[in-house]
């Protein structure tokens, strides 16, 4: 009995210990004798693992790793200033220029941007006056502007209906505000760059409106380009730099080192660090050239269409012959002149002398007379089959 009491005490203490494995349910009599005498076959006890379930914290949002901070070298006391004006995309442009000139002690980038600004919202005289004041106070050596991402909105008309962006009146009014903005940049007397708008894929818009928004931004570039160039500024077209091979918006693309990286954020508008650096790349080279005293890069000229000789003759009278023809002959009207004294009666033979152009060139021999009066066909272009047949002996 003492031995049984001792075994019962040991079992009770083992059950009271923390973390003891649970005992499977079994016959109490069989289990008791098996414990005392070891008889029978013990059933393996399957231990149950206990896991601690950790509920995720729904209040915490995943954050992107912080981008390394750009450390600028100390600037010279006489360092030149690059002032950047515009909207929230201009803020990214200014950040890219700061990274570009971080190790250039003779250049300071000074952002003077307002994220929500635009020529529709702040395009009134007060907004232009504020721009002029900013440029006067900063006294920049170079000016860089980028604006327009916030202008996809109707232009309010005092006492009338607002003008929607898809109308000719909207383009006319917006062009007038562009003229005022560009004039303020030109009034500084300093070189200025106007960075065009890249395509976007605004996450808050549907596919149809995204395409319409990008088309709208492209139209703003078309409005700004001739005005900037006429004012002596440089228009920087960055549209193709942020599109794929088919000309569509893309988040990925080559950076300034040629490595494919992510250039745009998830909102489809703003830029990553690599995108901001690439955006500034197209401006920094021009600033450095002017700073070194080199001539700015000339814009590619529009292809000149040379009119064929036939069109030149038809469009203008033939030139006067050389000396001794120093005095042109009398001016003769090209319409039918009044019958002369030698002309017969009405209906009789026309004895009017032939009409002549100055220099003795007969009107009837001009290409215009042959084409329009006589109905002769145009001469085929040189090199075409019918031209070769006509010229063959």
Secondary structure, 3 states (H helix, E strand, C coil): CHHHHHHHHHHHHHHHCCCCCCCCCCCHHHHHHHHHHCCCCCCCCCCCCCCCCCCCCCCCCCCCCCCCCCCCCCCCCCCEEEEEEECHHHHHHHHHHHHHCCCCCCEEEEEEECCCCCCCCCCCHHHHHHHHHHHHHHCCCEEEEECCCCCCCCECCCCCCCECCCCHHHHHHHHHHHHHHHHHHHCCCCEEEEECCCCCCCCCCCHHHHHHHHHHHHHHHHHHHHHHHHCCCEEECCCHHHECCCCCECCEEECCCCCEEECECCCCCCECHHHHHHHHHHHHHHHHHHHCCCCCCCCCCCCCCCCCHHHHHHHCCCCCCCCCCCCCCCCCCCCCCCCCCCCCCCCCCCCCCCCEECCCEEHHHCHHHHHHHCCCCCCCCCCCHHHHHHHCC
